[in-house]
Amino acid sequence: KLLQEAGHPVSTMCFLEFSHPELAAYDGRLLLMFGKQSKNKSYKHIGWGRSGWKDKFPRVPTISWINGTHGGFFRQDTISSLTHILDRFLNHLPLEKDTLDHLSGKMVMWIHRVPFMFKIYRSAYKTYARIHFGKRVEFNPFTGEAMEKVGGSRI
């Protein structure tokens, strides 16, 4: 809004795990990315599914599901999903999977609507990630160094 009010056109916007009812007023290209395994269902603010979004947005946004949980998108096992989707969208290329136009994206939306199914799905993902990529290591966002837990606090 601030850029547009200052006379700078905004032709494309991309959001990760964010939605807000005011986004419906935006008529440019819009990419909304949500985590497949994230408990944070931030898309609920703008309704559920393509049929709800078609009615609210002047230009239907591209909705994509990426691997990972809220706050874990930049891990080694999930970053490729995020960068692939972002790169294809910004270069005006079609997204091959994990959108609401594809079966896998429709399945994720269904799983997110059913609390019990989501818990099973998320548990399976976390188990797979631990086996495949090892124990999750937390990093200091300012230095990039690994943080170890000592007692109940991190150093």
DSSP file with accessible surface (Angstrom, degrees, kcal/mol):
  #  RESIDUE AA STRUCTURE BP1 BP2  ACC     N-H-->O    O-->H-N    N-H-->O    O-->H-N    TCO  KAPPA ALPHA  PHI   PSI    X-CA   Y-CA   Z-CA
    1    1 A K     >        0   0  154      0, 0.0     4,-2.8     0, 0.0     5,-0.2   0.000 360.0 360.0 360.0 -44.2    0.0    0.0    0.0
    2    2 A L  H  >  +     0   0  144      2,-0.2     4,-1.4     1,-0.2     6,-0.2   0.903 360.0  46.9 -63.6 -42.4    2.8    2.4    0.9
    3    3 A L  H  4>S+     0   0  104      2,-0.2     5,-2.8     1,-0.2    -1,-0.2   0.925 114.0  47.5 -64.6 -44.3    4.7    1.8   -2.3
    4    4 A Q  H >45S+     0   0   89      1,-0.2     3,-1.6     3,-0.2    -2,-0.2   0.911 110.3  51.7 -64.1 -40.8    1.5    2.2   -4.4
    5    5 A E  H 3<5S+     0   0  148     -4,-2.8    -1,-0.2     1,-0.3    -2,-0.2   0.802 106.6  55.5 -65.5 -26.9    0.5    5.4   -2.5
    6    6 A A  T 3<5S-     0   0   67     -4,-1.4    -1,-0.3    -5,-0.2    -2,-0.2   0.397 126.1-102.1 -86.1   4.1    4.0    6.8   -3.3
    7    7 A G  T < 5S+     0   0   61     -3,-1.6    -3,-0.2     1,-0.2    -2,-0.1   0.622  81.7 129.4  89.4  13.2    3.4    6.2   -7.0
    8    8 A H      < -     0   0  108     -5,-2.8    -1,-0.2    -6,-0.2    -2,-0.2  -0.892  54.8-134.0-103.5 114.6    5.5    3.0   -7.3
    9    9 A P        -     0   0  122      0, 0.0     2,-0.6     0, 0.0    -5,-0.0  -0.392  10.5-154.0 -67.8 142.0    3.6    0.2   -9.0
   10   10 A V        +     0   0   34      1,-0.1    18,-0.1    -2,-0.1     3,-0.1  -0.948  19.6 170.5-117.2 105.7    3.8   -3.2   -7.4
   11   11 A S        +     0   0   90     -2,-0.6    18,-2.4     1,-0.2     2,-0.3   0.733  64.0  26.3 -90.6 -23.4    3.3   -5.9  -10.1
   12   12 A T  E     -a   29   0A  41     16,-0.2     2,-0.3     2,-0.0    -1,-0.2  -0.999  57.8-177.9-144.6 137.4    4.2   -9.0   -8.1
   13   13 A M  E     -a   30   0A  50     16,-2.3    18,-2.4    -2,-0.3     2,-0.4  -0.995   5.3-167.0-135.0 143.8    4.2  -10.0   -4.4
   14   14 A C  E     -a   31   0A  44     -2,-0.3     2,-0.4    16,-0.2    18,-0.2  -0.997   7.3-172.8-129.6 133.8    5.2  -13.3   -2.8
   15   15 A F  E     -a   32   0A  52     16,-2.6    18,-2.9    -2,-0.4     2,-0.5  -0.971  14.1-151.1-128.8 145.1    4.4  -14.3    0.8
   16   16 A L  E    S-a   33   0A  51     -2,-0.4    18,-0.2    16,-0.2     3,-0.1  -0.966  81.7 -20.3-116.0 117.9    5.6  -17.2    2.9
   17   17 A E  S    S+     0   0   15     16,-3.5     2,-0.4    -2,-0.5    -1,-0.2   0.873 111.2 112.0  54.2  42.1    3.1  -18.3    5.6
   18   18 A F        +     0   0   95     15,-0.3     2,-0.3    -3,-0.1    -1,-0.2  -0.996  31.5 156.7-143.7 139.0    1.3  -15.1    5.6
   19   19 A S        -     0   0    5     -2,-0.4    26,-0.1    23,-0.1    25,-0.1  -0.971   9.1-179.3-153.6 155.5   -2.2  -14.0    4.5
   20   20 A H    >   -     0   0   79     -2,-0.3     3,-2.2     1,-0.1     4,-0.4  -0.972  38.4-118.5-154.1 142.2   -4.4  -11.1    5.4
   21   21 A P  G >  S+     0   0   75      0, 0.0     3,-1.6     0, 0.0     4,-0.2   0.833 111.3  65.4 -54.5 -29.8   -7.9  -10.1    4.2
   22   22 A E  G >  S+     0   0  112      1,-0.3     3,-1.6     2,-0.2     4,-0.3   0.714  83.1  75.6 -68.6 -16.8   -6.5   -6.9    2.8
   23   23 A L  G X  S+     0   0   15     -3,-2.2     3,-1.6     1,-0.3    -1,-0.3   0.779  79.2  74.3 -62.3 -23.3   -4.5   -8.9    0.3
   24   24 A A  G <  S+     0   0   22     -3,-1.6    -1,-0.3    -4,-0.4    -2,-0.2   0.743  87.8  60.2 -63.9 -19.8   -7.8   -9.4   -1.6
   25   25 A A  G <  S+     0   0   89     -3,-1.6     2,-0.3    -4,-0.2    -1,-0.3   0.679  83.3  97.9 -80.6 -15.2   -7.6   -5.8   -2.7
   26   26 A Y    <   -     0   0   17     -3,-1.6    33,-0.5    -4,-0.3     4,-0.1  -0.568  50.8-174.1 -77.5 130.2   -4.3   -6.4   -4.5
   27   27 A D        +     0   0  104     -2,-0.3    -1,-0.1    31,-0.1     3,-0.1   0.316  52.2  91.3-110.7  10.4   -4.8   -7.0   -8.3
   28   28 A G  S    S-     0   0    8      1,-0.2     2,-0.3   -18,-0.1   -16,-0.2  -0.183  94.5 -59.7 -88.7-172.4   -1.2   -7.9   -9.3
   29   29 A R  E     -a   12   0A  36    -18,-2.4   -16,-2.3    32,-0.1     2,-0.4  -0.548  60.4-170.4 -70.0 133.2    0.4  -11.3   -9.4
   30   30 A L  E     -a   13   0A   7     -2,-0.3    32,-3.1    30,-0.2     2,-0.5  -0.990  16.0-169.0-136.6 127.0    0.4  -12.9   -6.0
   31   31 A L  E     -ab  14  62A   0    -18,-2.4   -16,-2.6    -2,-0.4     2,-0.5  -0.978   4.7-172.0-115.4 123.1    2.1  -16.0   -4.7
   32   32 A L  E     -ab  15  63A   0     30,-2.8    32,-2.5    -2,-0.5     2,-0.5  -0.974   7.0-167.4-114.9 117.3    1.1  -17.4   -1.3
   33   33 A M  E     -ab  16  64A   6    -18,-2.9   -16,-3.5    -2,-0.5     2,-0.4  -0.914   6.3-178.2-109.4 132.4    3.3  -20.2    0.0
   34   34 A F  E     - b   0  65A   0     30,-2.5    32,-2.5    -2,-0.5     2,-0.3  -0.960  30.5-107.4-129.4 147.0    2.3  -22.3    2.9
   35   35 A G  E >   - b   0  66A   0     -2,-0.4     3,-0.8    30,-0.2    32,-0.2  -0.520  15.8-145.7 -74.8 133.3    4.0  -25.1    4.7
   36   36 A K  T 3  S+     0   0   26     30,-3.1    -1,-0.1    -2,-0.3    31,-0.1   0.875 102.3  34.5 -61.6 -39.6    2.6  -28.6    4.1
   37   37 A Q  T 3  S+     0   0    6     31,-1.8     2,-0.4    29,-0.4    -1,-0.2   0.250  91.3 121.5-102.6  12.3    3.5  -29.7    7.6
   38   38 A S    <   -     0   0    1     -3,-0.8    31,-0.1    30,-0.4    33,-0.0  -0.616  51.0-156.3 -84.1 131.8    2.9  -26.3    9.4
   39   39 A K  S    S+     0   0  141     -2,-0.4     2,-1.0    31,-0.1    -1,-0.1   0.749  76.1  93.2 -71.5 -23.3    0.4  -26.1   12.2
   40   40 A N        -     0   0   65      1,-0.1     2,-1.4     2,-0.0    -5,-0.2  -0.601  59.8-170.1 -75.4 103.6    0.1  -22.4   11.5
   41   41 A K    >   +     0   0   47     -2,-1.0     3,-1.9     1,-0.2     4,-0.2  -0.496  19.8 160.7 -94.7  66.8   -2.9  -22.3    9.1
   42   42 A S  G >   +     0   0    6     -2,-1.4     3,-1.1     1,-0.3    -1,-0.2   0.706  63.2  71.1 -66.4 -15.6   -2.4  -18.6    8.1
   43   43 A Y  G >  S+     0   0    1      1,-0.2     3,-1.6    -3,-0.2    -1,-0.3   0.666  76.1  81.9 -74.3 -13.6   -4.5  -19.1    5.0
   44   44 A K  G X  S+     0   0  111     -3,-1.9     3,-1.2     1,-0.3    -1,-0.2   0.803  78.5  69.8 -61.3 -23.8   -7.6  -19.4    7.1
   45   45 A H  G <  S+     0   0  119     -3,-1.1    -1,-0.3     1,-0.3    -2,-0.2   0.768 107.1  36.1 -64.6 -24.6   -7.7  -15.6    7.3
   46   46 A I  G <  S-     0   0    3     -3,-1.6    -1,-0.3     1,-0.4    -2,-0.2   0.225 124.0 -96.2-113.5  13.2   -8.6  -15.5    3.6
   47   47 A G    <   -     0   0   13     -3,-1.2     2,-0.5    -4,-0.3    -1,-0.4  -0.277  45.4 -65.0  99.9 173.3  -10.8  -18.5    3.4
   48   48 A W  S  > S-     0   0   72     -3,-0.1     4,-0.8    -2,-0.1     5,-0.1  -0.878  83.9 -18.6-104.6 126.7  -10.4  -22.1    2.5
   49   49 A G  H  > S-     0   0   10     -2,-0.5     4,-1.9     2,-0.2     3,-0.5   0.260  87.0 -60.7  76.2 166.2   -9.5  -23.3   -1.0
   50   50 A R  H  > S+     0   0   58      1,-0.2     4,-2.6     2,-0.2     5,-0.2   0.869 125.3  59.8 -57.6 -39.1   -9.6  -22.0   -4.5
   51   51 A S  H  > S+     0   0   90      1,-0.2     4,-1.1     2,-0.2    -1,-0.2   0.918 109.1  44.1 -62.0 -39.3  -13.4  -21.5   -4.6
   52   52 A G  H  X S+     0   0   18     -4,-0.8     4,-1.0    -3,-0.5    -1,-0.2   0.898 114.8  48.8 -69.5 -38.4  -13.2  -19.1   -1.6
   53   53 A W  H  X S+     0   0    2     -4,-1.9     4,-2.1     1,-0.2    -2,-0.2   0.817 102.9  61.5 -74.0 -28.6  -10.2  -17.2   -3.1
   54   54 A K  H  < S+     0   0  123     -4,-2.6    -1,-0.2     1,-0.2    -2,-0.2   0.887 107.1  46.0 -62.3 -37.9  -11.8  -16.9   -6.5
   55   55 A D  H  < S+     0   0  143     -4,-1.1    -1,-0.2    -5,-0.2    -2,-0.2   0.789 117.2  42.7 -75.1 -27.5  -14.6  -14.8   -5.0
   56   56 A K  H  < S+     0   0  105     -4,-1.0    -2,-0.2   -10,-0.1    -1,-0.2   0.795 104.3  63.5 -92.2 -31.9  -12.4  -12.6   -2.9
   57   57 A F     <  -     0   0    9     -4,-2.1     3,-0.2     1,-0.1   -32,-0.1  -0.803  64.5-146.9-102.1 137.2   -9.5  -11.7   -5.2
   58   58 A P  S    S+     0   0   91      0, 0.0     2,-0.4     0, 0.0    -1,-0.1   0.838 102.2  29.5 -66.5 -29.5   -9.8   -9.7   -8.4
   59   59 A R  S    S-     0   0  124    -33,-0.5   -29,-0.1   -35,-0.2   -31,-0.0  -0.979 100.7-117.6-130.0 116.4   -6.9  -11.9   -9.8
   60   60 A V        -     0   0   56     -2,-0.4   -30,-0.2    -3,-0.2    -6,-0.1  -0.291  33.0-128.1 -59.9 125.8   -6.8  -15.4   -8.3
   61   61 A P        -     0   0    3      0, 0.0     2,-0.6     0, 0.0   -30,-0.2  -0.331  16.4-111.7 -71.5 158.0   -3.5  -15.9   -6.4
   62   62 A T  E     -b   31   0A  47    -32,-3.1   -30,-2.8    37,-0.0     2,-0.5  -0.826  34.5-161.5 -86.3 124.5   -1.1  -18.7   -7.0
   63   63 A I  E     +b   32   0A   1     -2,-0.6    37,-0.8   -32,-0.2     2,-0.4  -0.938  12.1 178.4-110.8 129.8   -1.2  -20.9   -3.9
   64   64 A S  E     -bC  33  99A   0    -32,-2.5   -30,-2.5    -2,-0.5     2,-0.5  -0.987  22.3-141.5-135.3 144.9    1.6  -23.3   -3.3
   65   65 A W  E     -b   34   0A   0     33,-2.8     2,-0.3    -2,-0.4   -30,-0.2  -0.875  21.1-166.2-101.9 132.7    2.5  -25.8   -0.6
   66   66 A I  E     -b   35   0A   1    -32,-2.5   -30,-3.1    -2,-0.5   -29,-0.4  -0.851  27.9 -96.7-117.9 156.6    6.2  -26.1    0.3
   67   67 A N  S    S+     0   0   50     -2,-0.3     2,-0.1    11,-0.2    15,-0.1  -0.386  80.0  41.2 -67.8 145.3    7.9  -28.8    2.4
   68   68 A G  S    S-     0   0    0     -2,-0.1   -31,-1.8   -33,-0.1   -30,-0.4  -0.408  79.6 -75.5 114.0 174.4    8.5  -28.1    6.0
   69   69 A T    >   -     0   0   10    -32,-0.2     3,-3.0    -2,-0.1     4,-0.2  -0.702  61.4 -73.9-107.9 162.1    7.0  -26.6    9.1
   70   70 A H  T 3  S+     0   0   97      1,-0.3    -1,-0.1    -2,-0.3   -31,-0.1  -0.318 125.0  15.2 -55.6 126.6    6.4  -23.0   10.0
   71   71 A G  T 3  S+     0   0   56     -2,-0.0    -1,-0.3    -3,-0.0     3,-0.2   0.364 114.9  78.5  87.3  -5.8    9.8  -21.6   11.0
   72   72 A G    X   +     0   0    2     -3,-3.0     3,-1.2     1,-0.1    -2,-0.2   0.172  54.3 106.9-118.5  19.5   11.7  -24.6    9.4
   73   73 A F  T 3  S+     0   0    6      1,-0.2     9,-0.3    -4,-0.2    -1,-0.1   0.690  75.2  57.3 -72.5 -19.5   11.5  -23.6    5.7
   74   74 A F  T 3  S+     0   0  141     -3,-0.2    -1,-0.2     4,-0.1     2,-0.1   0.267  79.6 117.1-100.2  14.1   15.2  -22.7    5.5
   75   75 A R  S X> S-     0   0   56     -3,-1.2     4,-2.4     1,-0.1     3,-1.5  -0.362  81.7-105.7 -73.9 161.4   16.5  -26.1    6.7
   76   76 A Q  T 34 S+     0   0  162      1,-0.3     4,-0.4     2,-0.2    -1,-0.1   0.858 119.9  50.8 -55.6 -37.0   18.7  -28.2    4.3
   77   77 A D  T 34 S+     0   0   20      1,-0.2    -1,-0.3     2,-0.1     4,-0.1   0.589 121.1  30.3 -82.7  -7.4   15.8  -30.6    3.7
   78   78 A T  T X> S+     0   0    1     -3,-1.5     4,-1.4    -6,-0.1     3,-0.7   0.629  93.4  83.5-123.3 -19.5   13.2  -27.9    2.8
   79   79 A I  H 3X S+     0   0   56     -4,-2.4     4,-2.8     1,-0.3     5,-0.3   0.847  86.9  59.7 -62.3 -33.4   15.0  -24.9    1.2
   80   80 A S  H 3> S+     0   0   78     -4,-0.4     4,-2.2     1,-0.2    -1,-0.3   0.880 103.2  52.5 -64.6 -34.5   15.0  -26.5   -2.2
   81   81 A S  H <> S+     0   0   14     -3,-0.7     4,-2.0     2,-0.2     5,-0.2   0.942 112.3  45.5 -63.4 -45.9   11.2  -26.7   -2.2
   82   82 A L  H  X S+     0   0   13     -4,-1.4     4,-2.4    -9,-0.3     5,-0.2   0.951 115.4  44.5 -63.3 -50.0   10.9  -23.0   -1.4
   83   83 A T  H  X S+     0   0   76     -4,-2.8     4,-2.6     1,-0.2     5,-0.2   0.873 111.2  54.3 -67.6 -35.3   13.5  -21.7   -3.9
   84   84 A H  H  X S+     0   0   81     -4,-2.2     4,-2.3    -5,-0.3     5,-0.2   0.947 112.2  42.7 -62.3 -48.6   12.1  -23.9   -6.7
   85   85 A I  H  X S+     0   0    8     -4,-2.0     4,-2.4    -5,-0.2     5,-0.2   0.932 115.9  48.5 -64.9 -44.9    8.6  -22.5   -6.3
   86   86 A L  H  X S+     0   0   56     -4,-2.4     4,-2.5    -5,-0.2     5,-0.2   0.929 112.1  49.2 -62.3 -44.4    9.8  -18.9   -5.9
   87   87 A D  H  X S+     0   0   91     -4,-2.6     4,-1.6    -5,-0.2    -1,-0.2   0.932 112.4  47.1 -62.3 -46.0   12.1  -19.2   -8.9
   88   88 A R  H  <>S+     0   0   47     -4,-2.3     5,-3.1    -5,-0.2    -1,-0.2   0.913 113.6  48.1 -64.6 -42.3    9.4  -20.6  -11.2
   89   89 A F  H ><5S+     0   0    7     -4,-2.4     3,-1.8     1,-0.2    -2,-0.2   0.945 111.7  48.5 -64.2 -47.3    6.8  -18.1  -10.2
   90   90 A L  H 3<5S+     0   0   85     -4,-2.5    -1,-0.2     1,-0.3    -2,-0.2   0.784 111.8  50.5 -66.3 -26.0    9.1  -15.1  -10.6
   91   91 A N  T 3<5S-     0   0   88     -4,-1.6    -1,-0.3    -5,-0.2    -2,-0.2   0.199 116.0-114.7 -95.9  15.5   10.1  -16.3  -14.0
   92   92 A H  T < 5 +     0   0  130     -3,-1.8    -3,-0.2     1,-0.2    -2,-0.1   0.814  68.2 143.3  57.7  35.2    6.5  -16.8  -15.1
   93   93 A L      < -     0   0   78     -5,-3.1    -1,-0.2    -6,-0.2    -2,-0.1  -0.802  55.9-103.0-102.1 147.9    6.9  -20.6  -15.4
   94   94 A P        -     0   0   96      0, 0.0     2,-0.5     0, 0.0    -1,-0.1  -0.366  30.0-120.5 -68.9 146.9    4.1  -23.0  -14.4
   95   95 A L        -     0   0   19      1,-0.1     4,-0.1    -7,-0.0   -10,-0.0  -0.793  18.6-154.0 -86.9 125.6    4.4  -24.8  -11.1
   96   96 A E        -     0   0   98     -2,-0.5     2,-0.3     1,-0.1    -1,-0.1   0.751  65.8  -3.4 -74.8 -27.3    4.4  -28.5  -11.8
   97   97 A K  S    S+     0   0  127      1,-0.1   -32,-0.1     5,-0.1     3,-0.1  -0.948 101.7  51.8-154.8 173.7    3.0  -29.7   -8.5
   98   98 A D  S    S+     0   0    8     -2,-0.3   -33,-2.8     1,-0.2     2,-0.3   0.748  77.1 115.0  63.1  27.0    1.9  -28.7   -5.0
   99   99 A T  B >  S-C   64   0A   6    -35,-0.2     3,-1.7    -4,-0.1     6,-0.6  -0.741  84.5-101.4-110.4 172.7   -0.6  -26.0   -6.0
  100  100 A L  T 3  S+     0   0   10    -37,-0.8   -50,-0.1     1,-0.3   -36,-0.1   0.593 119.9  65.3 -71.1  -6.9   -4.3  -26.1   -5.6
  101  101 A D  T 3  S+     0   0   98    -38,-0.3     2,-0.3    -4,-0.0    -1,-0.3   0.531  96.3  69.0 -86.4  -8.5   -4.6  -27.1   -9.2
  102  102 A H  S <> S-     0   0   62     -3,-1.7     4,-2.1     1,-0.1     3,-0.2  -0.819  87.6-118.5-114.7 155.2   -2.9  -30.4   -8.6
  103  103 A L  H  > S+     0   0  133     -2,-0.3     4,-2.5     1,-0.2     5,-0.2   0.890 112.4  54.8 -58.1 -42.2   -3.9  -33.5   -6.7
  104  104 A S  H  > S+     0   0   45      1,-0.2     4,-2.1     2,-0.2    -1,-0.2   0.908 109.5  47.5 -62.5 -39.9   -1.1  -33.2   -4.2
  105  105 A G  H  > S+     0   0    0     -6,-0.6     4,-2.1    -3,-0.2    -1,-0.2   0.894 111.3  50.5 -67.2 -38.1   -2.0  -29.7   -3.3
  106  106 A K  H  X S+     0   0  121     -4,-2.1     4,-2.2    -7,-0.3    -2,-0.2   0.891 109.5  51.9 -65.2 -38.0   -5.7  -30.6   -2.9
  107  107 A M  H  X S+     0   0   92     -4,-2.5     4,-2.8     2,-0.2    -2,-0.2   0.908 107.9  51.0 -65.5 -41.4   -4.7  -33.5   -0.7
  108  108 A V  H  X S+     0   0    7     -4,-2.1     4,-2.5     2,-0.2    -2,-0.2   0.922 109.5  50.6 -63.2 -41.8   -2.6  -31.2    1.6
  109  109 A M  H  X S+     0   0   13     -4,-2.1     4,-1.2     2,-0.2    -1,-0.2   0.929 111.8  48.0 -61.1 -42.2   -5.6  -28.8    1.9
  110  110 A W  H  X S+     0   0  127     -4,-2.2     4,-1.0     1,-0.2     3,-0.5   0.931 111.2  50.3 -63.8 -44.0   -7.8  -31.8    2.9
  111  111 A I  H >< S+     0   0   18     -4,-2.8     3,-0.6     1,-0.2     7,-0.5   0.898 108.3  53.3 -62.1 -39.2   -5.3  -33.0    5.4
  112  112 A H  H 3< S+     0   0    1     -4,-2.5    -1,-0.2     1,-0.2    -2,-0.2   0.780 106.1  54.0 -67.4 -26.2   -5.0  -29.5    6.9
  113  113 A R  H 3< S+     0   0  132     -4,-1.2    -1,-0.2    -3,-0.5    -2,-0.2   0.717  99.9  65.1 -79.6 -22.4   -8.8  -29.4    7.4
  114  114 A V  S <X S-     0   0   47     -4,-1.0     4,-2.4    -3,-0.6     5,-0.2  -0.878  71.6-159.3-106.1 104.2   -9.0  -32.7    9.3
  115  115 A P  H  > S+     0   0   85      0, 0.0     4,-2.0     0, 0.0     5,-0.2   0.879  89.6  48.1 -52.4 -45.6   -7.1  -32.2   12.7
  116  116 A F  H  > S+     0   0  149      1,-0.2     4,-1.8     2,-0.2     5,-0.2   0.924 112.7  48.5 -64.5 -43.0   -6.5  -35.9   13.3
  117  117 A M  H  > S+     0   0   65      1,-0.2     4,-2.6     2,-0.2    -1,-0.2   0.899 109.3  53.7 -62.5 -39.9   -5.2  -36.5    9.8
  118  118 A F  H  X S+     0   0   10     -4,-2.4     4,-3.0    -7,-0.5     5,-0.3   0.912 106.0  52.4 -63.7 -40.2   -2.9  -33.5   10.0
  119  119 A K  H  X S+     0   0  149     -4,-2.0     4,-2.2    -5,-0.2    -1,-0.2   0.921 112.1  45.6 -62.5 -41.8   -1.3  -34.8   13.3
  120  120 A I  H  X S+     0   0   85     -4,-1.8     4,-2.4     2,-0.2    -2,-0.2   0.942 114.6  48.4 -64.6 -46.5   -0.6  -38.2   11.6
  121  121 A Y  H  X S+     0   0   61     -4,-2.6     4,-2.2     1,-0.2    -2,-0.2   0.932 113.6  46.2 -60.2 -46.3    0.8  -36.5    8.5
  122  122 A R  H  X S+     0   0   41     -4,-3.0     4,-2.6     1,-0.2    -1,-0.2   0.904 111.4  51.8 -66.9 -39.9    3.0  -34.1   10.5
  123  123 A S  H  X S+     0   0   68     -4,-2.2     4,-2.3    -5,-0.3    -1,-0.2   0.924 110.0  49.2 -62.8 -42.8    4.3  -36.9   12.7
  124  124 A A  H  X S+     0   0   60     -4,-2.4     4,-2.5     1,-0.2    -2,-0.2   0.914 111.7  49.5 -63.1 -41.8    5.3  -39.0    9.7
  125  125 A Y  H  X S+     0   0   32     -4,-2.2     4,-2.8     2,-0.2    -2,-0.2   0.935 110.7  48.9 -63.5 -45.7    7.1  -36.0    8.1
  126  126 A K  H  X S+     0   0   75     -4,-2.6     4,-2.3     2,-0.2    -1,-0.2   0.910 111.9  49.1 -63.2 -40.1    9.0  -35.2   11.3
  127  127 A T  H  X S+     0   0   66     -4,-2.3     4,-2.3     2,-0.2     5,-0.2   0.939 112.3  48.2 -63.5 -46.5   10.1  -38.9   11.6
  128  128 A Y  H  X S+     0   0  126     -4,-2.5     4,-3.0     1,-0.2     5,-0.3   0.932 111.9  49.6 -58.6 -46.2   11.2  -39.0    8.0
  129  129 A A  H  X S+     0   0    2     -4,-2.8     4,-2.8     1,-0.2     5,-0.4   0.902 110.9  49.2 -63.6 -40.3   13.1  -35.8    8.4
  130  130 A R  H  X S+     0   0  144     -4,-2.3     4,-1.4    -5,-0.2    -1,-0.2   0.917 115.8  42.9 -65.7 -42.2   14.9  -37.0   11.5
  131  131 A I  H  < S+     0   0  140     -4,-2.3    -2,-0.2    -5,-0.2    -1,-0.2   0.935 122.3  38.5 -67.9 -45.8   15.9  -40.3    9.9
  132  132 A H  H  < S+     0   0  111     -4,-3.0    -2,-0.2    -5,-0.2    -3,-0.2   0.876 132.9  21.0 -76.4 -38.1   16.9  -38.7    6.6
  133  133 A F  H  < S-     0   0   70     -4,-2.8    -3,-0.2    -5,-0.3    -2,-0.2   0.443 101.5-127.6-115.2  -2.0   18.6  -35.5    7.8
  134  134 A G     <  -     0   0   32     -4,-1.4    -1,-0.3    -5,-0.4    -2,-0.1  -0.219  57.2 -12.9  85.0-175.9   19.5  -36.2   11.4
  135  135 A K  S    S-     0   0  188      1,-0.1     2,-0.2    -4,-0.1    -5,-0.0  -0.288  77.7-105.8 -62.4 139.8   18.8  -34.3   14.5
  136  136 A R        -     0   0  111    -61,-0.0     2,-0.5     1,-0.0    -1,-0.1  -0.491  34.0-156.6 -69.3 131.2   17.5  -30.8   14.0
  137  137 A V        -     0   0   75     -2,-0.2     2,-0.4    -3,-0.1    11,-0.1  -0.940   6.5-142.0-111.3 130.4   20.1  -28.1   14.7
  138  138 A E  E     -D  147   0B  63      9,-0.6     9,-3.2    -2,-0.5     2,-0.4  -0.739  17.2-154.6 -93.0 141.1   19.1  -24.6   15.6
  139  139 A F  E     -D  146   0B 121     -2,-0.4     7,-0.2     7,-0.3     6,-0.1  -0.884  23.1-111.8-117.3 147.1   21.2  -21.8   14.3
  140  140 A N     >  -     0   0   46      5,-2.9     4,-2.8    -2,-0.4     5,-0.2  -0.638  27.3-145.7 -70.6 120.8   21.7  -18.2   15.5
  141  141 A P  T  4 S+     0   0  112      0, 0.0    -1,-0.2     0, 0.0    -2,-0.0   0.720  94.7  47.9 -67.2 -16.6   20.0  -16.1   12.8
  142  142 A F  T  4 S+     0   0  189      3,-0.1    -2,-0.0     1,-0.1    -3,-0.0   0.825 126.6  21.3 -92.5 -33.5   22.6  -13.4   13.2
  143  143 A T  T  4 S-     0   0   81      2,-0.2     3,-0.1    -3,-0.1    -1,-0.1   0.657  89.8-131.3-108.2 -21.4   25.8  -15.4   13.1
  144  144 A G     <  +     0   0   48     -4,-2.8     2,-0.2     1,-0.3     0, 0.0   0.498  60.7 137.8  80.5   3.3   24.8  -18.6   11.4
  145  145 A E        -     0   0  135     -5,-0.2    -5,-2.9     1,-0.1    -1,-0.3  -0.572  61.3-103.4 -84.3 147.4   26.5  -20.6   14.1
  146  146 A A  E     -D  139   0B  59     -7,-0.2     2,-0.4    -2,-0.2    -7,-0.3  -0.374  32.8-142.7 -66.8 142.6   24.9  -23.7   15.6
  147  147 A M  E     -D  138   0B  45     -9,-3.2    -9,-0.6    -2,-0.1     2,-0.3  -0.926   9.3-152.1-110.0 134.5   23.3  -23.2   19.0
  148  148 A E        -     0   0  138      7,-0.6     7,-2.2    -2,-0.4     2,-0.4  -0.791  17.4-120.7-102.5 149.6   23.5  -25.9   21.7
  149  149 A K  E     -E  154   0C 145     -2,-0.3     2,-0.5     5,-0.2     5,-0.2  -0.748  25.3-174.1 -89.5 131.2   20.9  -26.4   24.4
  150  150 A V  E >   -E  153   0C  76      3,-3.2     3,-2.0    -2,-0.4     2,-0.3  -0.980  65.3 -44.6-124.0 113.5   22.2  -26.2   27.9
  151  151 A G  T 3  S-     0   0   79     -2,-0.5    -2,-0.0     1,-0.3     0, 0.0  -0.459 122.3 -27.4  63.9-126.2   19.6  -27.0   30.5
  152  152 A G  T 3  S+     0   0   89     -2,-0.3     2,-0.3    -3,-0.1    -1,-0.3   0.447 128.0  69.7 -99.5  -1.1   16.5  -25.2   29.4
  153  153 A S  E <  S-E  150   0C  73     -3,-2.0    -3,-3.2     0, 0.0     2,-0.3  -0.765  74.5-123.0-118.3 165.2   18.2  -22.3   27.6
  154  154 A R  E      E  149   0C 127     -2,-0.3    -5,-0.2    -5,-0.2    -2,-0.1  -0.790 360.0 360.0-103.4 147.0   20.3  -22.0   24.4
  155  155 A I              0   0  127     -7,-2.2    -7,-0.6    -2,-0.3     0, 0.0  -0.823 360.0 360.0-117.1 360.0   23.8  -20.6   24.3
